[in-house]
């Protein structure tokens, strides 16, 4: 699901991505955010990411963490570390996480990938995505983030579409939030709202990273 609603877009081929990155370089782009959906599932991601890195861009990756345990992805990010790797968290237990994402086994892939990214020394922070189906676990989600000494932000006020117009969003993508407002039911990977709460770790490394955002 995507907060843009239902649309057909097949994306750019690899040559198109090369051309786009060249245009961005010539325009003086410094900060590049790579997101989706899930950007790490794109077969072209490794080459496009490496090119952006070699062009000198400061790269933030927004990911659900489901591919971070893959050797080729982890090796790529170790060799060319992103400025920041932001990983979305949808729950503190397998039942809740898999229910929110509607993807059996998602929690296991997320937790494994998150741990491997941390162990690899990547600059990780978390986005806690709060919806009706996981709000009862928000304290556990916060506690988990703090136990990992990672900075995090919470997102609960999420527009149904990028324009904030409910009428443009398919009915199947909407649910009632804990506050009674309307918000996407699952996988709001691309945030169109500001966080309602932020928290940071105790370590100087992560605190320095937080001030750079």
MDTraj code that builds the backbone (N, CA, C; nanometers):
import mdtraj as md
import numpy as np

residues = "UNK UNK UNK UNK UNK UNK UNK UNK UNK UNK UNK UNK UNK UNK UNK UNK UNK UNK UNK UNK UNK UNK UNK UNK UNK UNK UNK UNK UNK UNK UNK UNK UNK UNK UNK UNK UNK UNK UNK UNK UNK UNK UNK UNK UNK UNK UNK UNK UNK UNK UNK UNK UNK UNK UNK UNK UNK UNK UNK UNK UNK UNK UNK UNK UNK UNK UNK UNK UNK UNK UNK UNK UNK UNK UNK UNK UNK UNK UNK UNK UNK UNK UNK UNK UNK UNK UNK UNK UNK UNK UNK UNK UNK UNK UNK UNK UNK UNK UNK UNK UNK UNK UNK UNK UNK UNK UNK UNK UNK UNK UNK UNK UNK UNK UNK UNK UNK UNK UNK UNK UNK UNK UNK UNK UNK UNK UNK UNK UNK UNK UNK UNK UNK UNK UNK UNK UNK UNK UNK UNK UNK UNK UNK UNK UNK UNK UNK UNK UNK UNK UNK UNK UNK UNK UNK UNK UNK UNK UNK UNK UNK UNK UNK UNK UNK UNK UNK UNK UNK UNK UNK UNK UNK UNK UNK UNK UNK UNK UNK UNK UNK UNK UNK UNK UNK UNK UNK UNK UNK UNK UNK UNK UNK UNK UNK UNK UNK UNK UNK UNK UNK UNK UNK UNK UNK UNK UNK UNK UNK UNK UNK UNK UNK".split()
xyz = np.array([
    [0.0831, -0.1190, 0.0000],
    [0.0000, 0.0000, 0.0000],
    [0.0873, 0.1250, 0.0000],
    [0.0337, 0.2326, -0.0527],
    [0.1088, 0.3574, -0.0589],
    [0.0152, 0.4718, -0.0241],
    [0.0680, 0.5705, 0.0476],
    [-0.0164, 0.6834, 0.0864],
    [-0.0575, 0.7684, -0.0329],
    [0.0006, 0.7430, -0.1498],
    [-0.0415, 0.8133, -0.2695],
    [-0.1717, 0.7570, -0.3256],
    [-0.2181, 0.6436, -0.2730],
    [-0.3373, 0.5811, -0.3261],
    [-0.3038, 0.4891, -0.4423],
    [-0.4041, 0.4448, -0.5135],
    [-0.3836, 0.3511, -0.6230],
    [-0.3393, 0.4257, -0.7477],
    [-0.2239, 0.3879, -0.7995],
    [-0.1753, 0.4487, -0.9226],
    [-0.0803, 0.3507, -0.9886],
    [-0.0643, 0.3635, -1.1168],
    [0.0273, 0.2784, -1.1910],
    [0.1529, 0.3580, -1.2225],
    [0.2649, 0.3097, -1.1742],
    [0.3918, 0.3739, -1.2038],
    [0.4999, 0.2676, -1.1986],
    [0.5624, 0.2414, -1.3112],
    [0.6601, 0.1335, -1.3199],
    [0.8016, 0.1794, -1.2905],
    [0.8195, 0.3087, -1.2681],
    [0.9500, 0.3580, -1.2300],
    [1.0443, 0.3734, -1.3476],
    [1.1667, 0.4140, -1.3155],
    [1.2695, 0.4338, -1.4158],
    [1.3545, 0.3081, -1.4313],
    [1.4022, 0.2845, -1.5536],
    [1.5000, 0.1780, -1.5701],
    [1.6348, 0.2288, -1.5196],
    [1.7367, 0.1437, -1.5249],
    [1.8649, 0.1819, -1.4667],
    [1.9265, 0.3010, -1.5389],
    [1.9151, 0.3052, -1.6713],
    [1.9668, 0.4207, -1.7445],
    [1.8949, 0.5486, -1.7013],
    [1.7647, 0.5370, -1.6811],
    [1.6886, 0.6532, -1.6362],
    [1.7323, 0.7003, -1.4987],
    [1.7646, 0.6058, -1.4118],
    [1.8122, 0.6429, -1.2779],
    [1.9489, 0.7093, -1.2858],
    [2.0358, 0.6564, -1.3724],
    [2.1668, 0.7194, -1.3924],
    [2.1497, 0.8633, -1.4412],
    [2.0628, 0.8822, -1.5378],
    [2.0408, 1.0158, -1.5933],
    [1.9841, 1.1101, -1.4875],
    [1.8890, 1.0601, -1.4089],
    [1.8292, 1.1439, -1.3062],
    [1.9331, 1.1854, -1.2018],
    [2.0177, 1.0920, -1.1602],
    [2.1210, 1.1250, -1.0623],
    [2.2202, 1.2264, -1.1190],
    [2.2506, 1.2152, -1.2484],
    [2.3402, 1.3122, -1.3112],
    [2.2774, 1.4515, -1.3112],
    [2.1483, 1.4582, -1.3409],
    [2.0777, 1.5865, -1.3387],
    [2.0795, 1.6447, -1.1970],
    [2.0554, 1.5604, -1.0976],
    [2.0563, 1.6071, -0.9591],
    [2.1949, 1.6567, -0.9184],
    [2.2985, 1.5836, -0.9597],
    [2.4357, 1.6272, -0.9312],
    [2.4619, 1.7643, -0.9920],
    [2.4238, 1.7813, -1.1188],
    [2.4485, 1.9081, -1.1879],
    [2.3690, 2.0219, -1.1259],
    [2.2565, 1.9875, -1.0626],
    [2.1738, 2.0892, -0.9967],
    [2.2252, 2.1222, -0.8573],
    [2.3274, 2.0507, -0.8126],
    [2.3860, 2.0794, -0.6828],
    [2.3191, 2.0092, -0.5670],
    [2.2452, 1.9020, -0.5946],
    [2.1791, 1.8284, -0.4868],
    [2.2837, 1.7651, -0.3951],
    [2.2639, 1.7847, -0.2648],
    [2.3546, 1.7278, -0.1648],
    [2.2872, 1.6168, -0.0873],
    [2.1625, 1.6406, -0.0431],
    [2.0907, 1.5441, 0.0410],
    [1.9918, 1.4653, -0.0435],
    [2.0030, 1.3343, -0.0406],
    [1.9143, 1.2473, -0.1184],
    [1.8469, 1.1482, -0.0244],
    [1.7153, 1.1432, -0.0289],
    [1.6391, 1.0466, 0.0504],
    [1.5856, 0.9398, -0.0445],
    [1.6222, 0.8156, -0.0162],
    [1.5774, 0.7029, -0.0994],
    [1.4710, 0.6270, -0.0218],
    [1.3505, 0.6229, -0.0781],
    [1.2371, 0.5654, -0.0079],
    [1.1510, 0.4877, -0.1051],
    [1.0285, 0.4548, -0.0655],
    [0.9398, 0.3757, -0.1493],
    [0.7950, 0.4053, -0.1154],
    [0.7139, 0.3033, -0.0837],
    [0.7428, 0.1612, -0.0739],
    [0.8723, 0.1252, -0.0024],
    [0.9283, 0.0114, -0.0442],
    [1.0509, -0.0392, 0.0155],
    [1.1620, -0.0321, -0.0889],
    [1.2551, 0.0634, -0.0755],
    [1.3547, 0.0831, -0.1806],
    [1.4501, -0.0343, -0.1992],
    [1.4729, -0.1125, -0.0946],
    [1.5725, -0.2184, -0.1033],
    [1.5277, -0.3377, -0.1872],
    [1.4005, -0.3432, -0.2267],
    [1.3553, -0.4532, -0.3116],
    [1.3811, -0.4257, -0.4590],
    [1.4173, -0.3037, -0.4933],
    [1.4448, -0.2679, -0.6323],
    [1.5743, -0.3359, -0.6764],
    [1.5703, -0.4171, -0.7822],
    [1.6936, -0.4819, -0.8287],
    [1.8037, -0.3827, -0.8652],
    [1.7649, -0.2604, -0.9017],
    [1.8625, -0.1586, -0.9390],
    [1.9167, -0.0821, -0.8188],
    [1.8627, -0.1091, -0.6996],
    [1.9027, -0.0282, -0.5844],
    [2.0536, -0.0274, -0.5620],
    [2.1213, -0.1434, -0.5605],
    [2.2653, -0.1395, -0.5303],
    [2.3436, -0.0474, -0.6227],
    [2.3194, -0.0568, -0.7532],
    [2.3968, 0.0253, -0.8462],
    [2.3581, 0.1725, -0.8361],
    [2.2280, 0.2008, -0.8255],
    [2.1837, 0.3399, -0.8147],
    [2.2339, 0.4027, -0.6845],
    [2.2284, 0.3266, -0.5771],
    [2.2768, 0.3769, -0.4480],
    [2.4270, 0.4048, -0.4534],
    [2.5015, 0.3106, -0.5078],
    [2.6463, 0.3269, -0.5155],
    [2.6822, 0.4496, -0.5996],
    [2.6123, 0.4714, -0.7097],
    [2.6393, 0.5875, -0.7942],
    [2.6102, 0.7164, -0.7171],
    [2.4965, 0.7218, -0.6480],
    [2.4629, 0.8413, -0.5703],
    [2.5700, 0.8692, -0.4648],
    [2.6179, 0.7641, -0.4013],
    [2.7227, 0.7777, -0.3005],
    [2.8507, 0.8318, -0.3647],
    [2.8879, 0.7760, -0.4787],
    [3.0110, 0.8181, -0.5453],
    [3.0009, 0.9604, -0.5999],
    [2.8780, 1.0065, -0.6250],
    [2.8576, 1.1446, -0.6681],
    [2.8658, 1.2428, -0.5516],
    [2.8845, 1.1907, -0.4315],
    [2.9049, 1.2759, -0.3152],
    [2.7794, 1.3153, -0.2409],
    [2.6669, 1.2503, -0.2703],
    [2.5420, 1.2857, -0.2037],
    [2.5361, 1.2263, -0.0633],
    [2.4752, 1.3016, 0.0273],
    [2.4470, 1.2534, 0.1616],
    [2.3131, 1.1789, 0.1550],
    [2.3136, 1.0509, 0.1819],
    [2.1973, 0.9667, 0.1531],
    [2.1305, 0.9194, 0.2814],
    [1.9988, 0.9390, 0.2855],
    [1.9164, 0.8763, 0.3881],
    [1.8304, 0.7700, 0.3206],
    [1.8290, 0.6508, 0.3779],
    [1.7427, 0.5428, 0.3291],
    [1.6283, 0.5249, 0.4267],
    [1.5050, 0.5269, 0.3752],
    [1.3870, 0.4942, 0.4547],
    [1.3455, 0.3530, 0.4196],
    [1.3471, 0.2631, 0.5173],
    [1.3248, 0.1210, 0.4913],
    [1.2372, 0.0598, 0.5993],
    [1.1703, -0.0496, 0.5642],
    [1.0995, -0.1262, 0.6671],
    [1.1896, -0.2319, 0.7298],
    [1.3142, -0.2410, 0.6843],
    [1.4127, -0.3304, 0.7442],
    [1.4056, -0.4743, 0.6975],
    [1.3121, -0.5058, 0.6105],
    [1.2887, -0.6458, 0.5735],
    [1.3997, -0.7058, 0.4877],
    [1.4839, -0.6217, 0.4269],
    [1.5925, -0.6721, 0.3419],
    [1.7305, -0.6479, 0.4018],
    [1.7361, -0.5929, 0.5207],
    [1.8653, -0.5580, 0.5788],
    [1.9475, -0.6806, 0.6180],
    [1.8818, -0.7963, 0.6297],
    [1.9567, -0.9175, 0.6640],
    [2.0199, -0.9837, 0.5414],
    [1.9887, -0.9339, 0.4221],
    [2.0451, -0.9899, 0.3000],
    [2.1922, -0.9517, 0.2887],
    [2.2773, -1.0491, 0.2595],
    [2.4211, -1.0238, 0.2582],
    [2.4601, -0.9141, 0.1594],
    [2.4024, -0.9167, 0.0389],
    [2.4441, -0.8183, -0.0615],
    [2.4028, -0.6773, -0.0236],
    [2.2907, -0.6634, 0.0485],
    [2.2468, -0.5318, 0.0944],
    [2.3354, -0.4840, 0.2091],
    [2.3568, -0.5697, 0.3058],
    [2.4358, -0.5304, 0.4220],
    [2.5804, -0.4998, 0.3821],
    [2.6370, -0.5792, 0.2931],
    [2.7735, -0.5526, 0.2477],
    [2.7832, -0.4201, 0.1731],
    [2.6808, -0.3914, 0.0926],
    [2.6774, -0.2638, 0.0207],
    [2.6783, -0.1468, 0.1187],
    [2.5930, -0.1546, 0.2218],
    [2.5802, -0.0431, 0.3150],
    [2.7007, -0.0329, 0.4080],
    [2.7670, -0.1429, 0.4341],
    [2.8925, -0.1366, 0.5102],
    [3.0003, -0.0649, 0.4288],
    [3.0073, -0.0982, 0.3005],
    [3.1109, -0.0417, 0.2142],
    [3.0844, 0.1055, 0.1842],
    [2.9565, 0.1382, 0.1632],
    [2.9157, 0.2756, 0.1330],
    [2.8091, 0.3169, 0.2350],
    [2.8493, 0.3491, 0.3566],
    [2.7500, 0.3726, 0.4622],
    [2.6638, 0.4959, 0.4361],
    [2.5328, 0.4823, 0.4501],
    [2.4445, 0.5981, 0.4337],
    [2.4636, 0.6968, 0.5488],
    [2.4323, 0.8215, 0.5218],
    [2.4356, 0.9212, 0.6280],
    [2.3388, 0.8829, 0.7391],
    [2.2244, 0.8287, 0.6988],
    [2.1263, 0.7839, 0.7979],
    [2.0416, 0.6726, 0.7381],
    [2.0113, 0.5744, 0.8200],
    [1.9212, 0.4652, 0.7823],
    [1.8026, 0.4695, 0.8775],
    [1.6882, 0.5108, 0.8262],
    [1.5680, 0.5228, 0.9075],
    [1.4787, 0.4011, 0.8832],
    [1.4482, 0.3298, 0.9901],
    [1.3736, 0.2049, 0.9797],
    [1.2389, 0.2211, 1.0508],
    [1.1327, 0.1810, 0.9832],
    [0.9983, 0.1911, 1.0399],
    [0.9686, 0.0725, 1.1306],
    [0.9048, 0.1009, 1.2441],
    [0.8627, -0.0032, 1.3380],
    [0.7096, 0.0006, 1.3493],
    [0.6463, -0.1159, 1.3309],
    [0.4999, -0.1240, 1.3292],
    [0.4420, -0.2014, 1.4464],
    [0.5240, -0.2371, 1.5419],
    [0.4744, -0.3109, 1.6576],
    [0.5898, -0.3682, 1.7360],
    [0.5581, -0.4172, 1.8568],
    [0.6610, -0.4739, 1.9442],
    [0.6520, -0.6252, 1.9542],
    [0.5496, -0.6847, 1.8941],
    [0.5338, -0.8300, 1.8946],
    [0.5052, -0.8780, 1.7536],
    [0.5302, -1.0054, 1.7306],
    [0.5094, -1.0615, 1.5970],
    [0.3630, -1.0544, 1.5552],
    [0.2713, -1.0855, 1.6462],
    [0.1293, -1.0850, 1.6106],
    [0.0849, -0.9469, 1.5647],
    [0.1199, -0.8459, 1.6411],
    [0.0779, -0.7103, 1.6068],
    [0.1484, -0.6611, 1.4819],
    [0.2781, -0.6791, 1.4750],
    [0.3564, -0.6305, 1.3613],
    [0.3065, -0.6928, 1.2307],
    [0.2886, -0.8238, 1.2313],
    [0.2445, -0.8915, 1.1090],
    [0.1019, -0.8525, 1.0731],
    [0.0188, -0.8237, 1.1735],
    [-0.1185, -0.7814, 1.1481],
    [-0.1215, -0.6431, 1.0831],
    [-0.0424, -0.5499, 1.1352],
    [-0.0406, -0.4142, 1.0814],
    [0.0127, -0.4135, 0.9388],
    [0.1201, -0.4868, 0.9132],
    [0.1799, -0.4884, 0.7792],
    [0.1093, -0.5845, 0.6844],
    [0.0211, -0.6698, 0.7406],
    [-0.0490, -0.7712, 0.6610],
    [0.0507, -0.8607, 0.5874],
    [0.1557, -0.8984, 0.6587],
    [0.2647, -0.9735, 0.5971],
    [0.3207, -1.0702, 0.7009],
    [0.2855, -1.1960, 0.6883],
    [0.3306, -1.2959, 0.7850],
    [0.4829, -1.3093, 0.7800],
    [0.5446, -1.3058, 0.8965],
    [0.6895, -1.3158, 0.9051],
    [0.7607, -1.1822, 0.8978],
    [0.6862, -1.0726, 0.8806],
    [0.7484, -0.9409, 0.8668],
    [0.8248, -0.9019, 0.9929],
    [0.7698, -0.9361, 1.1089],
    [0.8355, -0.8998, 1.2347],
    [0.9724, -0.9653, 1.2460],
    [0.9802, -1.0914, 1.2104],
    [1.1074, -1.1622, 1.2177],
    [1.2113, -1.1018, 1.1247],
    [1.1699, -1.0662, 1.0034],
    [1.2636, -1.0052, 0.9091],
    [1.3072, -0.8673, 0.9573],
    [1.2117, -0.7914, 1.0115],
    [1.2438, -0.6581, 1.0636],
    [1.3425, -0.6669, 1.1792],
    [1.3130, -0.7480, 1.2789],
    [1.3964, -0.7526, 1.3983],
    [1.5361, -0.8066, 1.3662],
    [1.5426, -0.9058, 1.2765],
    [1.6738, -0.9589, 1.2366],
    [1.7536, -0.8545, 1.1604],
    [1.6887, -0.7878, 1.0645],
    [1.7575, -0.6865, 0.9856],
    [1.8029, -0.5686, 1.0696],
    [1.7183, -0.5276, 1.1638],
    [1.7537, -0.4162, 1.2509],
    [1.8780, -0.4489, 1.3318],
    [1.8801, -0.5665, 1.3916],
    [1.9951, -0.6059, 1.4726],
    [2.1219, -0.6135, 1.3874],
    [2.1116, -0.6665, 1.2673],
    [2.2295, -0.6789, 1.1811],
    [2.2794, -0.5418, 1.1363],
    [2.1879, -0.4482, 1.1113],
    [2.2281, -0.3131, 1.0728],
    [2.3010, -0.2433, 1.1870],
    [2.2502, -0.2617, 1.3085],
    [2.3162, -0.2025, 1.4255],
    [2.4539, -0.2638, 1.4447],
    [2.4614, -0.3963, 1.4356],
    [2.5892, -0.4652, 1.4540],
    [2.6908, -0.4263, 1.3464],
    [2.6406, -0.3869, 1.2288],
    [2.7297, -0.3452, 1.1205],
    [2.7805, -0.2028, 1.1387],
    [2.7304, -0.1351, 1.2423],
    [2.7763, 0.0008, 1.2709],
    [2.7081, 0.1084, 1.1896],
    [2.5941, 0.0764, 1.1262],
    [2.5233, 0.1766, 1.0475],
    [2.4538, 0.2762, 1.1389],
    [2.4356, 0.3961, 1.0893],
    [2.3727, 0.5033, 1.1664],
    [2.2201, 0.4898, 1.1560],
    [2.1623, 0.4158, 1.2470],
    [2.0209, 0.3777, 1.2415],
    [1.9388, 0.4656, 1.3343],
    [1.8221, 0.5076, 1.2878],
    [1.7201, 0.5565, 1.3795],
    [1.5869, 0.4965, 1.3407],
    [1.4876, 0.5148, 1.4256],
    [1.3597, 0.4460, 1.4101],
    [1.2455, 0.5449, 1.3929],
    [1.1491, 0.5054, 1.3114],
    [1.0209, 0.5745, 1.3012],
    [0.9138, 0.4811, 1.3561],
    [0.8528, 0.5194, 1.4661],
    [0.7473, 0.4388, 1.5267],
    [0.6148, 0.4800, 1.4636],
    [0.5556, 0.3891, 1.3866],
    [0.4315, 0.4170, 1.3152],
    [0.3147, 0.3713, 1.4020],
    [0.2326, 0.4664, 1.4454],
    [0.1270, 0.4377, 1.5423],
    [-0.0089, 0.4401, 1.4728],
    [-0.0774, 0.3267, 1.4753],
    [-0.2121, 0.3151, 1.4204],
    [-0.3002, 0.2439, 1.5234],
    [-0.4273, 0.2311, 1.4929],
    [-0.5204, 0.1721, 1.5879],
    [-0.4775, 0.0317, 1.6289],
    [-0.4242, -0.0444, 1.5341],
    [-0.3940, -0.1851, 1.5593],
    [-0.2709, -0.2071, 1.6453],
    [-0.1877, -0.1028, 1.6656],
    [-0.0673, -0.1240, 1.7471],
    [-0.0504, -0.0241, 1.8601],
    [-0.1487, 0.0663, 1.8778],
    [-0.1322, 0.1715, 1.9783],
    [-0.1166, 0.1130, 2.1188],
    [-0.1710, -0.0072, 2.1422],
    [-0.1576, -0.0686, 2.2744],
    [-0.0143, -0.1123, 2.3032],
    [0.0717, -0.1138, 2.2014],
    [0.2105, -0.1539, 2.2198],
    [0.3088, -0.0365, 2.2128],
    [0.2569, 0.0858, 2.2120],
    [0.3454, 0.2004, 2.1929],
    [0.4503, 0.2106, 2.3028],
    [0.4143, 0.1822, 2.4269],
    [0.5134, 0.1883, 2.5345],
    [0.6229, 0.0832, 2.5146],
    [0.5837, -0.0340, 2.4669],
    [0.6823, -0.1387, 2.4414],
    [0.7714, -0.1020, 2.3218],
    [0.7143, -0.0353, 2.2222],
    [0.7933, 0.0086, 2.1076],
    [0.8972, 0.1120, 2.1516],
    [0.8539, 0.2060, 2.2356],
    [0.9483, 0.3057, 2.2878],
    [1.0581, 0.2392, 2.3702],
    [1.0176, 0.1458, 2.4542],
    [1.1157, 0.0784, 2.5405],
    [1.2168, 0.0003, 2.4568],
    [1.1705, -0.0618, 2.3496],
    [1.2596, -0.1370, 2.2611],
    [1.3623, -0.0433, 2.1973],
    [1.3136, 0.0699, 2.1450],
    [1.4044, 0.1664, 2.0831],
    [1.5083, 0.2156, 2.1835],
    [1.4638, 0.2453, 2.3053],
    [1.5571, 0.2944, 2.4070],
    [1.6565, 0.1867, 2.4494],
    [1.6117, 0.0611, 2.4523],
    [1.7031, -0.0471, 2.4903],
    [1.8136, -0.0659, 2.3870],
    [1.7858, -0.0265, 2.2612],
    [1.8852, -0.0337, 2.1543],
    [1.9694, 0.0932, 2.1465],
    [1.9352, 0.1916, 2.2302],
    [2.0060, 0.3200, 2.2319],
    [1.9956, 0.3908, 2.0970],
    [1.8744, 0.3853, 2.0391],
    [1.8516, 0.4477, 1.9092],
    [1.7573, 0.5663, 1.9230],
    [1.7839, 0.6751, 1.8500],
    [1.6859, 0.7842, 1.8447],
    [1.5611, 0.7384, 1.7708],
    [1.4470, 0.7965, 1.8049],
    [1.3239, 0.7598, 1.7349],
    [1.2273, 0.8763, 1.7327],
    [1.1351, 0.8691, 1.6367],
    [1.0232, 0.9616, 1.6260],
    [0.8954, 0.8808, 1.6133],
    [0.7856, 0.9398, 1.6548],
    [0.6563, 0.8722, 1.6463],
    [0.5681, 0.9438, 1.5449],
    [0.5021, 0.8651, 1.4605],
    [0.4116, 0.9186, 1.3596],
    [0.2730, 0.8588, 1.3805],
    [0.1776, 0.9458, 1.4119],
    [0.0405, 0.8996, 1.4317],
    [-0.0598, 0.9814, 1.3512],
    [-0.0243, 1.1036, 1.3174],
    [-0.1130, 1.1901, 1.2406],
    [-0.0703, 1.1855, 1.0951],
    [-0.1212, 1.0858, 1.0215],
    [-0.0770, 1.0604, 0.8854],
    [-0.1934, 1.0842, 0.7896],
    [-0.1726, 1.1702, 0.6913],
    [-0.2786, 1.2007, 0.5958],
    [-0.3098, 1.0795, 0.5090],
    [-0.4354, 1.0613, 0.4709],
    [-0.4699, 0.9488, 0.3825],
    [-0.3965, 0.9528, 0.2488],
    [-0.3716, 1.0717, 0.1939],
    [-0.2953, 1.0832, 0.0703],
    [-0.1959, 1.1965, 0.0866],
    [-0.1071, 1.2105, -0.0112],
    [-0.0066, 1.3165, -0.0056],
    [-0.0712, 1.4541, -0.0020],
    [-0.1920, 1.4662, -0.0587],
    [-0.2624, 1.5932, -0.0607],
    [-0.3531, 1.6107, 0.0606],
    [-0.3665, 1.5065, 0.1432],
    [-0.4519, 1.5156, 0.2605],
    [-0.5995, 1.5038, 0.2286],
    [-0.6350, 1.4658, 0.1066],
    [-0.7749, 1.4566, 0.0654],
    [-0.8230, 1.3129, 0.0774],
    [-0.9135, 1.2887, 0.1686],
    [-0.9605, 1.1520, 0.1901],
    [-1.0298, 1.0944, 0.0668],
    [-1.0930, 1.1799, -0.0095],
    [-1.1689, 1.1307, -0.1242],
    [-1.0806, 1.0675, -0.2301],
    [-0.9507, 1.1015, -0.2314],
    [-0.8610, 1.0464, -0.3317],
    [-0.8001, 0.9133, -0.2905],
    [-0.8225, 0.8747, -0.1655],
    [-0.7619, 0.7525, -0.1144],
    [-0.8628, 0.6387, -0.1206],
    [-0.8271, 0.5231, -0.1760],
    [-0.9211, 0.4109, -0.1801],
    [-0.9717, 0.3764, -0.0417],
    [-1.1002, 0.3427, -0.0325],
    [-1.1616, 0.3143, 0.0962],
    [-1.0886, 0.2036, 0.1714],
    [-1.0334, 0.1074, 0.0968],
    [-0.9665, -0.0059, 0.1602],
    [-0.8400, 0.0349, 0.2339],
    [-0.7875, 0.1560, 0.2062],
    [-0.6641, 0.1998, 0.2689],
    [-0.6888, 0.2786, 0.3967],
    [-0.8161, 0.2993, 0.4339],
    [-0.8440, 0.3866, 0.5463],
    [-0.8999, 0.3077, 0.6636],
    [-0.8657, 0.3544, 0.7830],
    [-0.9222, 0.2981, 0.9051],
    [-0.9332, 0.4081, 1.0081],
    [-1.0064, 0.3850, 1.1137],
    [-1.0213, 0.4840, 1.2189],
    [-0.9090, 0.4688, 1.3187],
    [-0.8407, 0.5777, 1.3467],
    [-0.7296, 0.5728, 1.4415],
    [-0.7821, 0.5776, 1.5833],
    [-0.6906, 0.5654, 1.6789],
    [-0.7299, 0.5646, 1.8198],
    [-0.7918, 0.6955, 1.8614],
    [-0.7609, 0.8062, 1.7909],
    [-0.8169, 0.9353, 1.8267],
    [-0.9453, 0.9656, 1.7511],
    [-0.9847, 0.8745, 1.6624],
    [-1.1063, 0.8932, 1.5862],
    [-1.0839, 0.9573, 1.4506],
    [-0.9601, 0.9984, 1.4183],
    [-0.9307, 1.0536, 1.2868],
    [-0.9022, 0.9404, 1.1900],
    [-0.8962, 0.9736, 1.0637],
    [-0.8752, 0.8724, 0.9620],
    [-0.7283, 0.8653, 0.9264],
    [-0.6775, 0.7431, 0.9131],
    [-0.5368, 0.7262, 0.8776],
    [-0.5186, 0.5939, 0.8066],
    [-0.4095, 0.5766, 0.7285],
    [-0.3869, 0.4509, 0.6586],
    [-0.3737, 0.3361, 0.7561],
    [-0.4228, 0.2195, 0.7166],
    [-0.4244, 0.1050, 0.8063],
    [-0.2915, 0.0340, 0.8124],
    [-0.2120, 0.0428, 0.7064],
    [-0.0896, -0.0367, 0.7052],
    [0.0145, 0.0234, 0.6119],
    [0.1392, -0.0023, 0.6456],
    [0.2550, 0.0327, 0.5653],
    [0.2631, 0.1796, 0.5242],
    [0.2471, 0.2741, 0.6155],
    [0.2665, 0.4137, 0.5764],
    [0.4147, 0.4457, 0.5724],
    [0.4901, 0.3793, 0.4821],
    [0.6354, 0.3919, 0.4811],
    [0.6809, 0.5337, 0.4506],
    [0.6046, 0.6035, 0.3669],
    [0.6442, 0.7386, 0.3313],
    [0.5599, 0.8349, 0.4120],
    [0.6236, 0.9013, 0.5070],
    [0.5492, 0.9850, 0.5996],
    [0.5177, 1.1206, 0.5383],
    [0.3893, 1.1602, 0.5438],
    [0.3508, 1.2912, 0.4940],
    [0.3188, 1.3844, 0.6084],
    [0.3507, 1.3474, 0.7308],
    [0.3234, 1.4321, 0.8456],
    [0.4501, 1.4494, 0.9268],
    [0.4477, 1.5453, 1.0170],
    [0.5587, 1.5628, 1.1078],
    [0.5402, 1.4710, 1.2273],
    [0.6501, 1.4308, 1.2926],
    [0.6356, 1.3416, 1.4074],
    [0.5652, 1.4102, 1.5225],
    [0.4874, 1.3329, 1.5990],
    [0.4204, 1.3887, 1.7152],
    [0.5082, 1.3824, 1.8380],
    [0.6152, 1.3035, 1.8319],
    [0.7046, 1.2921, 1.9451],
    [0.8394, 1.2418, 1.8964],
    [0.9449, 1.2951, 1.9567],
    [1.0792, 1.2495, 1.9247],
    [1.1512, 1.2142, 2.0533],
    [1.2424, 1.1206, 2.0428],
    [1.3229, 1.0833, 2.1576],
    [1.4584, 1.0408, 2.1063],
    [1.5588, 1.0530, 2.1907],
    [1.6932, 1.0182, 2.1484],
    [1.7602, 0.9271, 2.2473],
    [1.8708, 0.8679, 2.2055],
    [1.9455, 0.7787, 2.2920],
    [2.0335, 0.8571, 2.3859],
    [2.1019, 0.7882, 2.4686],
    [2.1909, 0.8530, 2.5624],
    [2.3305, 0.8723, 2.5046],
    [2.3627, 0.8008, 2.3953],
    [2.4990, 0.8045, 2.3417],
    [2.5236, 0.9319, 2.2645],
    [2.6474, 0.9812, 2.2708],
    [2.6828, 1.1031, 2.1984],
    [2.6763, 1.0823, 2.0483],
    [2.7075, 0.9607, 2.0008],
    [2.7063, 0.9325, 1.8576],
    [2.5693, 0.9559, 1.7992],
    [2.4688, 0.9001, 1.8612],
    [2.3342, 0.9130, 1.8076],
    [2.2810, 1.0532, 1.8283],
    [2.3184, 1.1176, 1.9384],
    [2.2727, 1.2529, 1.9620],
    [2.3268, 1.3467, 1.8553],
    [2.4518, 1.3261, 1.8156],
    [2.5096, 1.4081, 1.7095],
    [2.4361, 1.3875, 1.5797],
    [2.3988, 1.2612, 1.5525],
    [2.3240, 1.2323, 1.4301],
    [2.1908, 1.3016, 1.4307],
    [2.1241, 1.3052, 1.5454],
    [1.9919, 1.3632, 1.5537],
    [1.9957, 1.5125, 1.5247],
    [2.0998, 1.5824, 1.5700],
    [2.1064, 1.7254, 1.5489],
    [2.1345, 1.7604, 1.4046],
    [2.1779, 1.6613, 1.3253],
    [2.2095, 1.6891, 1.1843],
    [2.0891, 1.6782, 1.0959],
    [1.9754, 1.6295, 1.1495],
    [1.8567, 1.6099, 1.0658],
    [1.7732, 1.7352, 1.0613],
])
top = md.Topology()
chain = top.add_chain()
for i, resn in enumerate(residues, 1):
    res = top.add_residue(resn, chain, resSeq=i)
    for name in ("N", "CA", "C"):
        top.add_atom(name, md.element.get_by_symbol(name[0]), res)
traj = md.Trajectory(xyz[None], top)
